[in-house]
Amino acid sequence: MVPEQLFKRRPQHNNTPETVMLIIVNFIVFAVSVQVFAMCSKINSFFWVVLGCLALYNFYIIRRNLEELDRVRIIAYVVSLIVMVALFFLFRTRATTC
């Protein structure tokens, strides 16, 4: 028979560090906001509001989990920010007139 604990799920992703979840959330929110608000020749001002809210969310999560941050996670976070900037310019090359 199958052990009973095999099907028990871990609540709230206890095995995933908060910084990894932060990077994933950043990429998802950023990609969706670029596709929705910045793919015209003129960038919608709501795009900057979304990025500002994302920056506040990042500040809150990082301040809440300062003890979890080590050198590797800080480097991963900074690299993810650089990749998001590169993705912005890559997406903007495909912008159309709306």
Buried (B, 14 or more C-beta within 10 A) or exposed (E): EEEEEEEEEEEEEEEEEBBBEBBEBBBEBBBEBBEEBBBEEEBBEEBEEBBEEBEEBBEEBBEEBEEEBEEEBEEEBEEBBEBBEEBBEEBEEEBEEE
